[in-house]
């Protein structure tokens, strides 16, 4: 019984590795965001490694959850329509919790109340654009989140062209031809467009993505 959580809700328990007994134990609550590095000086196949917490992600998660529970204060009317549309439990194709949380986090960092974002500092590279990364596991649907992000930007820009937080121009960068071909689902005119495949926008707004 390795699968202990539904993909459609925030995890309420997780498997934690106990180094002393070399076994996994089921623990209540969500696993903190982290990554694992090899233990220095240990060259063993069963090295459990050292867990390095992702402090920024762990600081942001509860704030986004509180913002969600409050009804997404501060967002535009267009963004609110999208968020409600995506979270609809009656959808034919429901989004995974991790997908919703990823796009909610990007939106919160852009549209959330300034007071709620106090103390959250996103490191930059000195360039003119902020670089935000949504860290998601393989198989969790990153391309779908890319389509959500595009719909969010383009629809807001179409409704309010003066809002400088949004853009109607979206460059998509791929590491090679194979991945680029897979990402053609992000083109609105594609016969397998994710905007149609996943009912990405309310009916009245869908034509604006084109």
Secondary structure, DSSP 4 states (H G I P E B T S, - for coil): ----S-TTS--SEEEEEETTTTEEEEEESPPPSEEEEPPTT---TT---EEEE-HHHHHHHHHHHHHHHTT-TT--HHHHHHHHHHH-TT-SSPPPHHHHHHHHHHHHHHHS-GGGGTT------SSSS--------TTS-HHHHHHHHHHHHHHHHHH-TT-TT--S------SSHHHHHHGGGGSTTSTT-HHHHTT-S-HHHHHHH-
